[in-house]
Each structure stands twice: as structure tokens, then as C-alpha cells.
Amino acid sequence: MKNHSISLFSLLAISAVALSSCSDSFLQEKKNYDNVNVDIYNFYEGCNSRVSDIYSWCLPDVGSNANWKYNCTGNADDQSKSTEEFSGFSVFVHPDNELTVMSGNNVPDYFHNQSNNIQASVWGRIRNINDAILGIEGGSLPQEQKDMFLGQVYFFRAWCYYQLVKWYGGVPIMTTVEEPIEGTQYPRNSARECIEFILSDLEKSATMLEASTAHGGWRSSEDWGRITTGTALALKGRVLLLWASPLFNRTGDESRWTTAYSQMSADLAKIQQCGYGLYDQTSGPNAASFAALFAQTSSPEAVFQTCYNTIQSGDTQKNSNWERSIRPKNASGSGLNPSAMIVDMFPMADGRRPASCATYTKLPASDYVYNPNYPFLDRDPRFYRTFAFPGVRWAYNGDATLADPNNPLYNKGADYELWNYVWYNNADDRDNIESSNTYGAENLLANVKGMYVRKRSDDADVNGSPLYSWAASTTVSGFTYSAAPYIEIRYAEVLLNLAEAAAGAGQMGEAVELLRQIRRRVGYTGDCGLDASLTGDKAACLSAVLYERQIELAYEGKRFDDLRRWLLFDGGANFAEVKGAPSTWTLSGWGGNTCAYLGFTPLNGQRRENLEFRVSEETVKQGLGGTTINDDPLVFELNDQEISRPAAIDLRYDITEQCKALKDFYAEFLVRKTKKGDGYTSDHMEQYIHFFAKYYFLGLPQAAMASDQGLQQTIGWEDYNQAGANGTFDPLAN
């Protein structure tokens, strides 16, 4: 064991005591510093309440940006804005603002957070879990009931450690509830020890929950959303995949892949025994089932989820704001704007990449010709359920005119059409990529987005009983509270994880078949657009899996982790730039560069722009108009010519002819404009993505190091306790 150690719990607990009581006998009065009497563990309801509290502090939250407590859930936060999904430099990819520990741009703190509030501390959560484990184990409940509770709590300890290890490699392993004794210190364990610890907890969880959940899931509908054997095994697969990936596996050790593949293959049947599978229960074209699965309170695809409700106040209130965040402003939302990069990367209707997509070059290009001026033509069915664009139907239930009488009524949302084309007030703005003086149709005006994220929408055309409530008054109107769950691990991801492990283990035929299972759900047939050559080319097969992950899991908070674990910002070519990095950090597997190996264009050195469709200056008043809803130049032009817009694309029906009609409309009246995405310098020079190699493993924040004089810093980052000297902890050392 290393001598360097940390006193996280001692300082956290001492601070909590100081804030909570001035009594010297406080520690004797309360053995549990979360004010829980140990007698509760002798009663079923007491244990159940304690475990429910663990859920409340550990479940993902769709309404929060990624931070010390919550993982990325698809919002435009620092993690998603480091991927192809959104533009705009986040802290991780800004080329001019390198992250540091001691000064300047502080490294994000996913390790420590607050030291004076156990419940607002990374380690406070783990301490709370350890307290529950010891309390339940020491209680007097029958062993069957203990196992049911312990299985859930062990899962959450593994979940908390997984969130730490994927960032820091090695962290202290804590299994006891420590007394608040100043000076107590604990070593930073190796990544291997941490991975083994996480896997052990997940195996315990899976075994303990078998009796309760491995025969179709929990018996009572009231338990829907609780952890099951399948949940634990699904997270186990994700952890095995992380350990096999180049982030931790620089030599390309195939034994890690074969271990992952064999264990995940064996676990799949148990996951299915818990009632999980692909959701494919909605009739209709254009990936209707794929769209509908996100608006189900009990989908078989939801292996690990956070449940929500529409209760408006009180301790049981837990609402999702996703629907409100993605809907356009004229439908009482705010809107999320996807980058042009991901729009242009999506597969074509034959399941293959557009020829213009310079990424995934080991995969064959589509036979369809992609025209970026009409991005809705001939695309993968999931394209239409992931994005919304000018001229597409996106129904809802509610009257947006109550919020603003200028909003379009569209039969109280039941026939809502999105027409988010734009115009400008003057030619200089119209022709300037950096101009934000845009005005959108149908009262979107300055709140317009060039395109919209539609993914995970509770679409009225696929779900006749929406899970959201609608506030309808003269003071408040629009999407408010939604009970649509957030799914952290979908069954589709379970299949994708297994497919990746299979490809890495040389079982490419099985990997391809798993990808076909996923594609059949959205309407593909035959070979599902997956070339037969994939079964004989490991690199191409892995590339196909990563492409499928990017499409299937778009805007679900998974892409940044995939980019990091595969070193796709630079292919792993720049570890020599990390101060003090040992030779073992150099990538010797994967041909020495994961991007070259996969045929993936590194994100470093690229830009992500946005796009919009503006009124054409050639056919409509130079593409110019005023600044109000009454100044839409296209409306005037259409009225003058006594023609009208085509019907918006209706995804309930075959869209082939609909897309042709919309294409003709675009060709005559609209022009695609590139809009500023990533940053420019003060003299209007383009800036490019730069993810520094040291970011693959984050440094510990200054606040954590200040609380412990023995805390060892990660290599490549300043050691606060050593006057800024280079860190010495090697996340890859055994």
C-alpha cells in the first residue's frame, strides 16, 4: 500500500458536526452522522426508507448538467459540448484556456465538491452508502429481505465508484463508516483495484437481487425503476468495456476483451430474465417504436432509469424538464440546437455513412447522394426522431397561444408544424456567419434554433397519453411537469456493449448480428446496411459499433465517455506532451493511434458549426425582412404568388413523396446557411477543438488537495501540496 493518503471523511464529518451541534457529546449521541438511528435497520419500512434515500442522492437527473453528483444526461453541458452533438467550446475543448489546478481555468471537480456538507460531497454519498450496508447487515431482518436491500445499495456504491474511476483512474476504496478523527488518511488505490472492487460490488448486487428480480423483474408495479439483477449486470458490462478500452488498455491486451465478451455473453440471459428487451411495440413507420420508448413509464428497454412524476410540490415532487427544454419557443419550450456536424454525420437510408462524412472512413459510403441543402432526404429512420427541421410535424397537447397570442395554434398543438426558417434585417447580417441577428418564422423570432433536438420527445403522434402536464392560465402556460423517465442504461446499450466486446474479442460475426438486431427495430431488413466485410475486419467492425453507438444513443449523455475511452480527440498520439508521463502511457496497441486504426478523423483540429435555413435572397426580397412576426418575407412572397407552403412531413405515414415536396419548397425559397458554432478570436479568426492529452485522466481539484497534505496528484497536473510540482500518481500503474 502507498503511504500517501487522504482524510476526506474525517474532515467532511468534522465539518458536518461543527455545523450541526455545539455539544461535545454529539459523536456519542449520534453514531450515524446523517441522523439515522440504527434501530431502523431492524424494520422493513426503516430499511426501505434508508435505501430510498440512497436512490434520491445517487440517481441520475435529467434536469441537471453534468457535475460532481450527476452524470451527463444529454443536455448541452461541458461534456456534450465536447462532442459532435453540440457546438461551442466547453472547458474540455477550448484551445486557448488550458485547465489547471492552482490558477487560471480550474479543472472541474468531480472528486470532492463541498467539505462542509456530507450530502453535497462525492465521498459523503459513499459514506452514506457504507453506513446503510453496515446497518442492514447488522440489523435483524430475515436474510432474504437483507439481500433485497443490500443488492440495491451495493449497486449504488459501484455506480458512485464508476463515476470516479472513469475520470481519475484510481481513487480511495472505502468500505467502512469512518469516525471523524482528524488526521485519518486513506491511500489512492490503483485503477485495477478499483475496477475489481466495482465488479465485485456488482456481482454481489446481481446475486442478492436474483430471488426478487430474475423472474421477470420486481413483482409489484410500485417497485418499477428499482435496481435489478439485470441493472447490475448491465453496469458490469459497461465497466468491463471501460477496462478493455484504450484509455486503460494502452497495449491492446486482447485478454481484457475476451474476458469482457465471455462475461457479458453469459450475463445477457440473466438480464433478459429480468424482463428487459428492445422496445418494439408501436406500429407505424419511420422508427415509431424508437420514438415511443422514451415516453413509457414501464418500458422493457429501461434497464437503469430515473422515474419522474407530475406532482407539483412536496417531498415526493420529482419532475422532468426535458420536454420543455427541447420544444421550440412558439410551443412553450426553449429548444436545444444540434451542431451541423452531427446532422451531416447521420447515416443515409441504406444505413451507410454519407460519402461526404470524413469520419469512419473504414466503413463503406452510402449509395445515396447526400445533399446538405436538404438534410432530411433519404436518411436513417432515427434521423427524423433525433432532429426537427423546417417543415416537419411535431405534435403536442396544449394551447401555446395562452403564453403568447402570436404563437401558432395548430389545433392546440395536435397538428403543430415546425417552420423555423429565418430571415435577416440587413444584408450584412444575412451574409455574416457570426451574426446572431436572426429572426425565425411563426413568432420564433430571436428565439429560433436552426434545427432542434427532437430525441426523447413525448410526441403526441406516438404517445396518445402524454406524460407531461400543461399549465394553462393567463400567467403561466406551457410544458411544465413531465413524468417521462430518464433511461441511463437502455437494453439497446446492453447489446451495443456486447457487440463492442465481441468485436474486440475477434467475434465480428456476432457483433454484426447484434447491430442488426438494433437496426431491425427501426425498420431495416436484410443485411441492415452492414457490409459483409465487417465480419473479417476487426478495426472496421469496431468502427461500425462506435458509429452505431453515436447514432442510437445520440443525446443520451454517452458520447463523451465513448470519445474519451477510445482516445478519439487525438488518437492517443500526444501522451508524450503530458509532463512526467511514463513510457507505459504511450499507445502500443491499436497501431499506435486509435483514430488511424478505426478510420476516425480526430476531433482535435476540427470545428463544429451550426446551420439554419434562411429565406433565399434570389427569390424572396433579398432574404430580408423586419423584426416582428408580421415581417416574414416568405409569407408575403407566398401570398403574392397565391401559393402556400407544402404540408409538413408527417412521420405517421410514408415520407418518400412528402420529402420530395419539401425539397422542392426548399429549392425555391430557402438556402442553407452556416452559422457560427465554435469560437472565433477577437480578430474573427477561426478556432479549433483542442482536447489536451492530460484531460484523459483529470487532476484532483485544489480544494480536495488542500484538505489533505498527503493526497497524491495525477501525473500531468500541479500538486497543490508540493508547491505546484508535477503530480506523481499514475492511473495506469498496478
ZAFIPA-714663 format. One line per 8 residues: number of its first residue (from 0); their letters; for each residue x, y, z of C-alpha. Coordinates in steps of 0.05 Angstrom, whole numbers. Layout:
<pts>
NUM	A	X/Y/Z ~ ...
</pts>
This chain:
<pts>
0	MKNHSISL	0/0/0 ~ 24/71/-14 ~ 38/117/44 ~ 3/176/12 ~ -68/181/35 ~ -128/227/44 ~ -171/248/102 ~ -235/262/64
8	FSLLAISA	-282/230/113 ~ -251/258/175 ~ -254/330/150 ~ -323/322/120 ~ -353/293/183 ~ -318/343/229 ~ -346/400/187 ~ -416/370/190
16	VALSSCSD	-411/363/265 ~ -388/435/273 ~ -448/459/232 ~ -498/414/266 ~ -483/418/340 ~ -442/453/393 ~ -448/394/441 ~ -383/358/458
24	SFLQEKKN	-424/294/465 ~ -451/297/394 ~ -409/239/369 ~ -432/195/426 ~ -504/214/415 ~ -504/201/340 ~ -463/143/314 ~ -491/157/245
32	YDNVNVDI	-476/228/221 ~ -536/230/176 ~ -581/228/237 ~ -605/157/226 ~ -618/114/287 ~ -590/44/279 ~ -656/15/303 ~ -688/29/236
40	YNFYEGCN	-648/-28/206 ~ -689/-77/247 ~ -752/-60/209 ~ -772/-70/137 ~ -800/1/128 ~ -739/31/161 ~ -692/-4/114 ~ -736/12/55
48	SRVSDIYS	-735/86/73 ~ -659/85/82 ~ -650/52/14 ~ -698/102/-18 ~ -655/158/9 ~ -595/126/-26 ~ -635/128/-91 ~ -651/201/-82
56	WCLPDVGS	-578/220/-75 ~ -549/174/-129 ~ -598/170/-187 ~ -581/210/-250 ~ -622/273/-260 ~ -644/295/-329 ~ -653/367/-307 ~ -580/377/-285
64	NANWKYNC	-517/390/-324 ~ -461/341/-311 ~ -427/357/-245 ~ -398/325/-183 ~ -463/289/-169 ~ -496/277/-236 ~ -471/244/-299 ~ -484/273/-367
72	TGNADDQS	-556/261/-389 ~ -555/294/-458 ~ -560/368/-441 ~ -515/419/-475 ~ -466/416/-417 ~ -389/415/-414 ~ -387/341/-433 ~ -437/340/-490
80	KSTEEFSG	-408/406/-517 ~ -342/368/-524 ~ -373/321/-575 ~ -403/326/-644 ~ -473/336/-614 ~ -467/409/-595 ~ -422/466/-616 ~ -389/519/-572
88	FSVFVHPD	-325/507/-535 ~ -334/474/-468 ~ -279/475/-415 ~ -251/409/-442 ~ -240/430/-515 ~ -224/505/-512 ~ -158/514/-549 ~ -134/575/-510
96	NELTVMSG	-157/560/-439 ~ -118/501/-413 ~ -146/473/-349 ~ -103/477/-287 ~ -107/461/-213 ~ -76/521/-178 ~ -92/582/-221 ~ -129/604/-283
104	NNVPDYFH	-182/557/-311 ~ -197/508/-255 ~ -205/435/-272 ~ -277/412/-260 ~ -286/380/-192 ~ -317/311/-198 ~ -277/285/-139 ~ -292/327/-78
112	NQSNNIQA	-343/384/-81 ~ -361/410/-12 ~ -323/392/51 ~ -374/422/99 ~ -435/383/77 ~ -435/308/74 ~ -495/306/28 ~ -461/354/-21
120	SVWGRIRN	-397/313/-23 ~ -376/259/-71 ~ -348/220/-12 ~ -407/236/32 ~ -451/196/-14 ~ -404/136/-10 ~ -400/144/66 ~ -476/144/68
128	INDAILGI	-479/81/27 ~ -428/46/71 ~ -469/65/132 ~ -531/34/100 ~ -493/-30/82 ~ -466/-39/153 ~ -534/-21/184 ~ -573/-70/141
136	EGGSLPQE	-522/-125/151 ~ -524/-114/227 ~ -600/-110/231 ~ -648/-165/249 ~ -687/-173/184 ~ -690/-242/152 ~ -632/-254/105 ~ -677/-255/43
144	QKDMFLGQ	-700/-184/59 ~ -630/-161/76 ~ -606/-186/8 ~ -661/-149/-28 ~ -640/-84/4 ~ -565/-96/2 ~ -567/-114/-71 ~ -593/-45/-87
152	VYFFRAWC	-544/-9/-43 ~ -483/-47/-68 ~ -504/-26/-138 ~ -502/47/-120 ~ -434/42/-87 ~ -409/12/-152 ~ -444/67/-191 ~ -411/121/-150
160	YYQLVKWY	-342/89/-159 ~ -353/80/-233 ~ -365/155/-240 ~ -299/169/-204 ~ -256/116/-237 ~ -274/136/-308 ~ -246/206/-293 ~ -188/193/-245
168	GGVPIMTT	-166/122/-256 ~ -151/105/-183 ~ -187/132/-121 ~ -190/111/-48 ~ -232/49/-36 ~ -275/60/25 ~ -318/4/55 ~ -327/28/127
176	VEEPIEGT	-361/87/161 ~ -303/126/189 ~ -302/162/255 ~ -288/237/247 ~ -217/234/272 ~ -173/288/245 ~ -111/261/210 ~ -141/195/188
184	QYPRNSAR	-116/182/118 ~ -130/132/63 ~ -89/114/1 ~ -109/125/-71 ~ -118/55/-97 ~ -97/34/-167 ~ -146/33/-224 ~ -142/-43/-227
192	ECIEFILS	-161/-48/-154 ~ -218/0/-164 ~ -245/-37/-225 ~ -242/-103/-187 ~ -278/-71/-128 ~ -333/-44/-173 ~ -342/-111/-208 ~ -344/-146/-140
200	DLEKSATM	-399/-100/-115 ~ -439/-110/-179 ~ -433/-186/-174 ~ -458/-181/-102 ~ -515/-137/-125 ~ -535/-184/-181 ~ -533/-246/-137 ~ -570/-215/-79
208	LEASTAHG	-626/-190/-124 ~ -637/-254/-163 ~ -692/-280/-118 ~ -730/-214/-123 ~ -719/-194/-196 ~ -692/-250/-241 ~ -761/-279/-256 ~ -790/-222/-298
216	GWRSSEDW	-769/-164/-254 ~ -799/-137/-189 ~ -866/-169/-173 ~ -900/-104/-153 ~ -911/-47/-202 ~ -894/0/-144 ~ -822/-24/-148 ~ -815/-6/-222
224	GRITTGTA	-750/32/-232 ~ -713/-3/-175 ~ -647/-36/-187 ~ -650/-109/-210 ~ -601/-164/-225 ~ -603/-142/-297 ~ -586/-70/-278 ~ -524/-93/-240
232	LALKGRVL	-501/-138/-297 ~ -513/-84/-348 ~ -468/-35/-310 ~ -418/-91/-301 ~ -415/-97/-377 ~ -402/-22/-383 ~ -346/-27/-332 ~ -314/-86/-367
240	LLWASPLF	-316/-47/-432 ~ -283/13/-400 ~ -227/-31/-374 ~ -216/-62/-442 ~ -217/4/-479 ~ -153/41/-500 ~ -160/92/-443 ~ -139/37/-394
248	NRTGDESR	-113/-14/-444 ~ -55/20/-480 ~ -24/-45/-504 ~ -88/-71/-534 ~ -88/-132/-488 ~ -138/-178/-522 ~ -150/-218/-458 ~ -189/-159/-429
256	WTTAYSQM	-234/-162/-490 ~ -244/-237/-486 ~ -259/-232/-411 ~ -310/-177/-425 ~ -341/-216/-482 ~ -347/-282/-444 ~ -376/-250/-382 ~ -424/-204/-419
264	SADLAKIQ	-447/-262/-463 ~ -462/-304/-402 ~ -498/-246/-367 ~ -544/-229/-425 ~ -593/-285/-409 ~ -599/-262/-337 ~ -612/-191/-360 ~ -667/-216/-405
272	QCGYGLYD	-695/-258/-347 ~ -708/-192/-311 ~ -757/-174/-366 ~ -711/-129/-407 ~ -710/-126/-483 ~ -716/-79/-542 ~ -780/-38/-542 ~ -816/-54/-607
280	QTSGPNAA	-889/-49/-591 ~ -913/11/-631 ~ -939/1/-701 ~ -921/54/-751 ~ -865/74/-799 ~ -804/117/-790 ~ -777/86/-726 ~ -842/97/-687
288	SFAALFAQ	-823/46/-633 ~ -755/80/-625 ~ -791/146/-613 ~ -843/117/-567 ~ -797/80/-520 ~ -776/145/-485 ~ -847/163/-465 ~ -863/98/-429
296	TSSPEAVF	-865/92/-353 ~ -851/17/-357 ~ -811/3/-419 ~ -774/-64/-422 ~ -716/-24/-451 ~ -706/15/-386 ~ -652/-26/-351 ~ -630/32/-306
304	QTCYNTIQ	-674/93/-302 ~ -695/152/-261 ~ -770/157/-252 ~ -807/224/-252 ~ -877/248/-236 ~ -921/309/-246 ~ -931/325/-172 ~ -923/400/-165
312	SGDTQKNS	-899/407/-93 ~ -877/369/-31 ~ -824/317/-15 ~ -848/270/-69 ~ -842/321/-126 ~ -794/296/-180 ~ -806/327/-248 ~ -770/320/-314
320	NWERSIRP	-759/384/-354 ~ -734/351/-418 ~ -797/362/-459 ~ -797/436/-442 ~ -723/443/-456 ~ -726/414/-527 ~ -792/442/-554 ~ -790/506/-595
328	KNASGSGL	-806/573/-562 ~ -871/581/-601 ~ -894/515/-570 ~ -876/540/-500 ~ -807/508/-497 ~ -736/534/-503 ~ -702/489/-553 ~ -635/454/-559
336	NPSAMIVD	-593/467/-622 ~ -554/409/-652 ~ -490/421/-689 ~ -486/416/-764 ~ -431/364/-755 ~ -476/311/-725 ~ -533/327/-773 ~ -487/314/-831
344	MFPMADGR	-457/251/-800 ~ -521/212/-792 ~ -528/151/-838 ~ -568/151/-902 ~ -629/108/-914 ~ -587/48/-933 ~ -553/50/-864 ~ -486/75/-890
352	RPASCATY	-449/139/-877 ~ -456/197/-925 ~ -397/199/-974 ~ -383/270/-951 ~ -373/246/-879 ~ -298/244/-870 ~ -305/202/-806 ~ -310/127/-802
360	TKLPASDY	-274/120/-868 ~ -264/45/-860 ~ -339/38/-868 ~ -368/39/-939 ~ -402/102/-963 ~ -476/105/-980 ~ -503/95/-1050 ~ -549/154/-1035
368	VYNPNYPF	-520/222/-1053 ~ -524/268/-992 ~ -542/339/-1007 ~ -532/382/-944 ~ -582/433/-971 ~ -636/380/-959 ~ -612/341/-899 ~ -679/306/-890
376	LDRDPRFY	-675/268/-955 ~ -661/193/-952 ~ -636/188/-881 ~ -633/133/-829 ~ -703/129/-796 ~ -673/152/-730 ~ -654/218/-762 ~ -726/240/-762
384	RTFAFPGV	-735/222/-688 ~ -670/256/-667 ~ -676/323/-703 ~ -731/372/-723 ~ -723/419/-781 ~ -765/469/-821 ~ -826/433/-848 ~ -836/374/-801
392	RWAYNGDA	-896/357/-757 ~ -883/353/-682 ~ -950/346/-646 ~ -965/360/-573 ~ -1025/373/-528 ~ -1032/444/-505 ~ -1051/515/-524 ~ -988/557/-534
400	TLADPNNP	-1028/619/-551 ~ -1043/627/-477 ~ -969/643/-466 ~ -966/688/-527 ~ -1025/702/-573 ~ -978/706/-632 ~ -957/634/-624 ~ -988/587/-677
408	LYNKGADY	-1048/549/-650 ~ -1045/487/-696 ~ -1108/456/-665 ~ -1080/465/-594 ~ -1015/432/-615 ~ -1047/369/-642 ~ -1027/389/-713 ~ -965/430/-696
416	ELWNYVWY	-916/441/-753 ~ -846/468/-743 ~ -829/524/-792 ~ -764/551/-765 ~ -735/583/-828 ~ -704/651/-815 ~ -691/718/-846 ~ -647/778/-832
424	NNADDRDN	-658/852/-825 ~ -599/872/-869 ~ -552/842/-920 ~ -490/849/-875 ~ -521/804/-822 ~ -550/758/-875 ~ -481/743/-903 ~ -443/742/-838
432	IESSNTYG	-430/673/-807 ~ -421/705/-739 ~ -485/746/-738 ~ -537/725/-688 ~ -588/777/-711 ~ -634/723/-737 ~ -710/724/-740 ~ -750/660/-742
440	AENLLANV	-818/647/-772 ~ -883/637/-734 ~ -864/680/-675 ~ -798/645/-661 ~ -762/709/-679 ~ -697/717/-639 ~ -711/652/-601 ~ -704/609/-663
448	KGMYVRKR	-657/550/-670 ~ -631/529/-738 ~ -651/458/-723 ~ -678/426/-659 ~ -660/365/-618 ~ -722/321/-620 ~ -693/259/-587 ~ -732/231/-527
456	SDDADVNG	-792/275/-542 ~ -861/256/-516 ~ -890/262/-586 ~ -966/263/-587 ~ -966/224/-653 ~ -933/164/-620 ~ -959/171/-549 ~ -1033/187/-544
464	SPLYSWAA	-1030/196/-469 ~ -973/245/-456 ~ -934/240/-392 ~ -927/316/-384 ~ -976/365/-355 ~ -993/430/-388 ~ -1002/494/-348 ~ -1058/534/-380
472	STTVSGFT	-1070/602/-350 ~ -1060/674/-368 ~ -998/678/-325 ~ -965/610/-336 ~ -974/567/-398 ~ -936/511/-430 ~ -898/447/-415 ~ -886/444/-341
480	YSAAPYIE	-881/377/-305 ~ -865/312/-341 ~ -865/241/-315 ~ -825/215/-374 ~ -767/175/-344 ~ -694/185/-360 ~ -662/120/-381 ~ -589/116/-363
488	IRYAEVLL	-578/45/-389 ~ -622/21/-445 ~ -626/-51/-468 ~ -600/-25/-535 ~ -537/-3/-500 ~ -530/-72/-468 ~ -530/-101/-539 ~ -481/-47/-563
496	NLAEAAAG	-434/-61/-505 ~ -436/-135/-520 ~ -425/-121/-595 ~ -364/-79/-580 ~ -336/-133/-533 ~ -349/-186/-586 ~ -313/-146/-640 ~ -254/-133/-593
504	AGQMGEAV	-251/-207/-578 ~ -250/-225/-652 ~ -323/-248/-655 ~ -341/-199/-710 ~ -398/-241/-738 ~ -435/-238/-671 ~ -421/-164/-665 ~ -453/-151/-733
512	ELLRQIRR	-514/-192/-716 ~ -524/-153/-652 ~ -521/-88/-692 ~ -573/-116/-740 ~ -619/-131/-681 ~ -618/-57/-663 ~ -628/-34/-734 ~ -687/-81/-747
520	RVGYTGDC	-725/-45/-692 ~ -724/19/-734 ~ -744/-15/-799 ~ -681/-42/-831 ~ -684/-110/-865 ~ -636/-159/-897 ~ -564/-141/-881 ~ -589/-76/-849
528	GLDASLTG	-537/-35/-886 ~ -479/-70/-852 ~ -428/-94/-902 ~ -409/-168/-901 ~ -335/-149/-899 ~ -344/-126/-827 ~ -341/-198/-803 ~ -269/-204/-827
536	DKAACLSA	-241/-137/-806 ~ -236/-123/-731 ~ -219/-49/-738 ~ -276/-36/-786 ~ -324/-76/-742 ~ -305/-35/-680 ~ -314/28/-721 ~ -383/4/-742
544	VLYERQIE	-401/-7/-669 ~ -378/62/-648 ~ -417/93/-706 ~ -479/55/-685 ~ -470/78/-613 ~ -464/150/-637 ~ -530/146/-675 ~ -571/101/-629
552	LAYEGKRF	-550/136/-565 ~ -547/208/-591 ~ -567/259/-538 ~ -568/208/-483 ~ -503/230/-450 ~ -459/174/-475 ~ -417/204/-530 ~ -364/240/-488
560	DDLRRWLL	-348/177/-450 ~ -340/139/-516 ~ -294/192/-544 ~ -251/191/-481 ~ -245/116/-472 ~ -225/108/-546 ~ -178/169/-544 ~ -214/198/-605
568	FDGGANFA	-195/270/-594 ~ -123/256/-618 ~ -119/181/-626 ~ -75/177/-564 ~ -17/207/-603 ~ 0/263/-554 ~ 14/230/-487 ~ 87/250/-494
576	EVKGAPST	63/321/-483 ~ 38/304/-413 ~ 90/326/-363 ~ 121/266/-329 ~ 81/214/-367 ~ 117/146/-365 ~ 131/105/-426 ~ 73/59/-407
584	WTLSGWGG	25/114/-427 ~ 47/110/-499 ~ -3/74/-542 ~ 29/10/-566 ~ -35/-26/-585 ~ -84/-4/-639 ~ -27/11/-686 ~ -4/67/-641
592	NTCAYLGF	-63/112/-659 ~ -136/94/-647 ~ -162/144/-697 ~ -118/116/-753 ~ -137/45/-731 ~ -211/59/-734 ~ -210/106/-794 ~ -237/162/-750
600	TPLNGQRR	-219/234/-762 ~ -194/262/-694 ~ -237/316/-664 ~ -176/358/-647 ~ -165/408/-703 ~ -238/408/-726 ~ -294/458/-717 ~ -367/447/-704
608	ENLEFRVS	-412/497/-738 ~ -487/506/-734 ~ -536/512/-791 ~ -601/545/-808 ~ -646/553/-868 ~ -656/625/-887 ~ -701/657/-938 ~ -668/659/-1006
616	EETVKQGL	-645/727/-1029 ~ -655/706/-1102 ~ -729/693/-1097 ~ -755/730/-1035 ~ -740/803/-1023 ~ -664/793/-1018 ~ -677/747/-958 ~ -692/808/-915
624	GGTTINDD	-749/827/-871 ~ -767/866/-809 ~ -762/846/-736 ~ -833/826/-719 ~ -878/767/-734 ~ -912/809/-787 ~ -847/819/-825 ~ -837/748/-850
632	PLVFELND	-815/759/-923 ~ -833/689/-944 ~ -905/696/-922 ~ -911/759/-963 ~ -880/725/-1024 ~ -925/664/-1019 ~ -986/708/-1013 ~ -965/749/-1073
640	QEISRPAA	-956/686/-1115 ~ -1020/654/-1088 ~ -983/591/-1067 ~ -971/562/-999 ~ -921/520/-961 ~ -926/445/-970 ~ -955/403/-915 ~ -903/389/-863
648	IDLRYDIT	-873/319/-863 ~ -919/273/-823 ~ -880/215/-794 ~ -942/174/-784 ~ -941/158/-858 ~ -891/140/-912 ~ -850/203/-923 ~ -819/190/-992
656	EQCKALKD	-865/236/-1031 ~ -871/285/-972 ~ -796/295/-972 ~ -796/308/-1047 ~ -848/362/-1039 ~ -810/394/-982 ~ -746/390/-1022 ~ -778/429/-1079
664	FYAEFLVR	-800/482/-1030 ~ -730/489/-1001 ~ -700/492/-1070 ~ -743/552/-1089 ~ -748/591/-1024 ~ -694/571/-974 ~ -618/569/-971 ~ -575/532/-920
672	KTKKGDGY	-531/580/-882 ~ -471/560/-839 ~ -476/594/-771 ~ -422/605/-720 ~ -414/546/-675 ~ -345/541/-643 ~ -308/604/-625 ~ -271/658/-663
680	TSDHMEQY	-214/702/-639 ~ -225/776/-628 ~ -200/788/-698 ~ -250/738/-727 ~ -202/681/-739 ~ -230/610/-732 ~ -211/570/-671 ~ -208/494/-669
688	IHFFAKYY	-223/439/-619 ~ -164/422/-574 ~ -171/369/-520 ~ -105/367/-482 ~ -78/297/-473 ~ -74/305/-397 ~ -150/311/-395 ~ -159/237/-409
696	FLGLPQAA	-145/230/-334 ~ -166/291/-294 ~ -126/323/-239 ~ -153/327/-169 ~ -181/396/-152 ~ -145/444/-106 ~ -199/441/-52 ~ -191/366/-44
704	MASDQGLQ	-115/371/-40 ~ -119/429/9 ~ -159/384/56 ~ -104/331/58 ~ -29/343/58 ~ -15/272/35 ~ -62/270/-25 ~ -25/246/-87
712	QTIGWEDY	-38/285/-151 ~ -47/254/-220 ~ 13/256/-267 ~ 9/318/-313 ~ -26/362/-262 ~ 0/410/-209 ~ 7/384/-139 ~ -21/437/-93
720	NQAGANGT	13/406/-32 ~ 80/406/-67 ~ 81/479/-88 ~ 56/462/-158 ~ 105/406/-173 ~ 82/354/-224 ~ 35/300/-198 ~ 62/231/-184
728	FDPLAN	1/185/-184 ~ -1/140/-245 ~ -73/118/-262 ~ -46/61/-304 ~ 3/32/-253 ~ -16/-33/-219
</pts>
